[in-house]
């Protein structure tokens, strides 16, 4: 896979602007915060690995906005906050405005970031569908990788009691299973079956000995 720095630079090159090394370094520093056990650089790299694994050229309309949305979507992350997406979008807008990105591009990026709070994308917005599916692609990984992910999420919520965590986590996962489809982008729909297997397995594990 290409390095994160190259992917970042490519987004700016496509916009005919020079990449800002300071912003890149700041983003990387945020993803390396010690309280992040899943929402870290590995998560960022995993999303770009999936993005590069498939041929999205027939679907992807605005690659620079997708790339920058991925970089910023978890730039602010605090498990005690319900404003992570909004704060990440705000930071993206402030930072990219200083770099003279077009307002239409900035508006698009902030819209995409806010969608990652699990709001549905419009059926005609394939770029938005792709970003949301990428963010959920961990659901469809092989079982051992998925279990590692689940343990990392528990570490991020270490401050929540075991009973409360099991109940809350089960409810969240069930909302995804209740959807007609977890993945909507045409290139991601083959992930559906494995994702449902993993989610059901985690819910079963969480519900064991739950009072």
C-alpha positions in Angstrom: 0.0 0.0 0.0 1.1 3.6 -0.6 2.2 5.4 2.5 -0.3 7.7 4.2 1.9 10.7 3.3 1.8 9.9 -0.4 -2.0 9.4 -0.3 -2.4 12.7 1.5 -0.1 14.5 -1.1 -2.1 13.0 -4.0 -5.3 14.6 -2.7 -3.8 18.1 -2.7 -2.1 17.5 -6.1 -5.5 16.6 -7.6 -6.7 19.9 -6.3 -3.7 21.8 -7.8 -2.5 22.8 -4.3 0.7 22.0 -2.4 0.3 19.6 0.5 0.8 21.0 3.9 3.3 18.9 5.9 2.4 20.6 9.2 -1.3 19.6 8.8 -0.3 16.0 7.9 2.0 15.7 10.9 -0.8 17.1 13.2 -3.3 14.6 11.8 -0.9 11.7 12.4 -0.2 12.9 15.9 -3.9 12.9 16.7 -4.3 9.3 15.5 -1.4 8.3 17.7 -3.0 9.6 20.9 -2.5 6.9 23.6 -6.2 6.5 24.4 -6.9 5.2 20.9 -6.8 1.5 20.7 -8.8 1.1 17.5 -9.4 4.6 16.1 -5.7 5.0 15.4 -3.2 4.9 12.5 -4.0 1.3 11.9 -7.6 2.1 11.3 -6.7 4.9 8.9 -4.4 2.5 7.0 -7.0 -0.2 6.9 -9.5 2.2 5.3 -7.1 3.2 2.6 -6.1 -0.4 2.0 -9.7 -1.3 1.3 -10.0 1.8 -0.9 -7.0 0.8 -3.0 -7.9 -2.9 -3.1 -10.9 -2.4 -5.4 -11.4 -0.6 -8.6 -13.6 2.4 -7.7 -12.8 4.3 -10.8 -16.2 3.7 -12.4 -17.9 5.0 -9.2 -15.7 7.5 -7.5 -16.6 11.1 -8.5 -14.5 13.1 -6.1 -11.4 11.2 -4.9 -9.6 14.1 -3.2 -12.7 14.8 -1.0 -13.0 11.1 -0.1 -9.3 10.9 0.8 -9.3 14.1 3.0 -12.6 12.9 4.6 -10.9 9.7 5.6 -8.0 11.5 7.1 -10.2 13.8 9.1 -13.2 11.6 10.0 -11.7 10.5 13.3 -9.2 13.3 13.8 -11.0 14.3 17.0 -11.8 11.2 19.1 -13.0 11.1 22.7 -15.2 8.2 23.8 -16.9 10.4 26.4 -18.0 12.9 23.8 -20.9 12.7 21.3 -19.5 15.5 19.2 -16.4 13.8 17.6 -17.7 13.9 14.1 -18.8 17.6 14.4 -15.5 18.6 16.0 -13.5 16.7 13.3 -15.5 18.4 10.6 -15.0 21.8 12.2 -11.2 21.2 12.4 -11.2 20.1 8.7 -13.1 23.2 7.7 -10.8 25.6 9.6 -7.6 23.8 8.5 -8.5 23.5 4.8 -9.8 27.0 4.6 -6.4 28.2 5.6 -4.9 26.1 2.7 -7.2 27.8 0.2 -9.3 24.8 -0.8 -12.4 25.8 -2.7 -15.4 26.3 -0.4 -17.4 23.8 -2.3 -14.7 21.1 -1.6 -14.6 22.0 2.0 -18.4 21.9 2.3 -18.3 18.5 0.7 -15.6 17.2 3.0 -17.4 18.4 6.2 -20.7 16.9 4.9 -19.0 13.5 4.4 -17.3 13.6 7.8 -20.6 14.4 9.6 -22.2 11.5 7.7 -19.9 9.1 9.6 -22.0 9.5 12.6 -24.0 6.8 10.9 -26.5 8.9 9.1 -27.6 7.3 5.8 -26.2 8.5 2.5 -28.5 9.4 -0.3 -28.9 6.5 -2.7 -27.5 8.6 -5.6 -24.4 9.7 -3.6 -22.0 6.9 -4.3 -19.0 8.7 -2.8 -20.8 9.1 0.5 -21.9 5.5 0.4 -18.3 4.5 -0.2 -17.0 6.5 2.8 -19.6 5.1 5.2 -18.9 1.5 3.9 -15.2 2.0 4.3 -15.7 3.1 7.9 -17.7 -0.1 8.5 -15.4 -2.4 6.6 -13.9 -3.7 9.8 -17.1 -5.6 10.4 -16.4 -7.9 7.4 -12.8 -8.8 8.3 -11.8 -12.4 9.1 -13.1 -13.6 12.6 -9.7 -13.3 14.4 -9.2 -9.7 13.1 -12.7 -8.8 14.0 -12.2 -10.1 17.5 -9.0 -8.0 17.9 -11.1 -5.0 16.8 -13.8 -5.7 19.3 -11.3 -6.0 22.1 -9.7 -2.7 21.1 -13.1 -1.0 21.2 -13.6 -2.3 24.7 -10.2 -0.8 25.7 -11.3 2.6 24.4 -14.4 2.4 26.6 -12.5 1.1 29.7 -14.3 3.6 31.8 -17.7 2.0 31.2 -18.8 -0.8 33.5 -18.8 -4.3 32.1 -22.6 -4.7 32.3 -23.3 -1.3 30.8 -20.8 -1.9 28.0 -22.2 -5.2 27.0 -25.7 -3.9 27.0 -24.8 -0.7 25.1 -22.5 -2.4 22.6 -25.1 -5.1 21.8 -27.7 -2.5 21.1 -25.4 -0.6 18.8 -24.4 -3.7 16.8 -28.1 -4.7 16.6 -28.9 -1.4 14.9 -26.6 -2.4 12.1 -28.1 -5.9 11.8 -31.5 -4.4 11.7 -30.6 -2.5 8.5 -31.8 -3.9 5.2 -28.1 -3.6 4.2 -25.0 -2.7 6.1 -23.1 -1.9 2.9 -24.6 0.1 0.1 -21.8 0.9 -2.4 -21.8 -1.5 -5.4 -18.2 -2.5 -4.8 -18.8 -3.2 -1.1 -21.9 -5.3 -1.0 -20.1 -8.6 -1.1 -18.9 -7.8 2.5 -22.4 -8.2 3.8 -22.5 -11.9 4.7 -19.2 -11.9 6.7 -20.2 -8.7 8.5 -23.4 -10.2 9.7 -21.7 -13.3 10.9 -19.2 -11.3 12.9 -21.8 -9.0 14.4 -24.1 -11.8 15.5 -21.1 -13.6 17.0 -20.1 -10.6 19.1 -23.6 -10.0 20.2 -23.8 -13.6 21.3 -20.6 -13.3 23.3 -21.7 -10.0 24.8 -25.0 -11.5 26.0 -23.3 -14.4 27.8 -23.9 -14.0 31.5 -25.5 -10.6 31.0 -27.8 -9.8 33.9 
